[in-house]
């Protein structure tokens, strides 16, 4: 399996994130990627290379998924943060004020001139630090996702976008959950634009792929499916319920499997089997898998009980769909084990493909 590695990922390295009233060390650290890269190399699971995507091609792909004013915000957010106060150069940008939705009558159509307020317009949490290298890292990550889709369009059976920051919580015009650009959505849209009539996105991260769901919610050409911790108790809390089935032309083309904390292998695999049947029933001709390894029993911020030995069979089950497949690296915070678990899944896929 070809792996596209983000050469700029380490330029995004948050110092602290807000968690329940205090600033804590970031869970989403550069070593996450290093462990996966090294384990894939150790097992010789295919070549690894940086993406080769021109700026104009990348900009066009970003604009297919994200809103112009949001991309403009992201490109300038750090400079604007420092311009607000030169001392801000020493601290990550975190929002502290939000225009809550309709019930509060706050407006979303006017972009504030105050850079700190602007963070709140585009962010949905205060756990996602933005820093000097964030835009460059996120852009190069999106290039990995696009290059992975291009490789699959050119005939590769599968490709892996090994990048951070992750992407599946980022929506058309918002960031959060450590995510800025939705790499899985960018890959799915590129597969559509490359000729695949029906693309399925099957999100196996512990957390609901809210950004991906929102991006495709009113479309029938991209089926979005997510297995995740029940949002009644688990982040991102405000989306990911079973009754969210799509809207308009997209009615029936979104499905969620919210599962309780403590879910183990058998129940998780039963949900996966339902999702796999949905992909087959949809008639997908290509698949995108937002690959989070925070379903692992040792994950410090999640609550499922999957074991390292479970992941090869999960990879094999995904391969059994027989579809060209793009994987994007999402969550997984048990830092050393994330490498083994990712490699187990991808190796299981390779052997069965
Ligand atoms: Zn996650």
Boltz pocket constraint, residues with backbone or C-beta under 6 A from the ligand:
constraints:
  - pocket:
      binder: B
      contacts: [[A, 205], [A, 206], [A, 207], [A, 292], [A, 294], [A, 330], [A, 331], [A, 332]]
      max_distance: 6.0
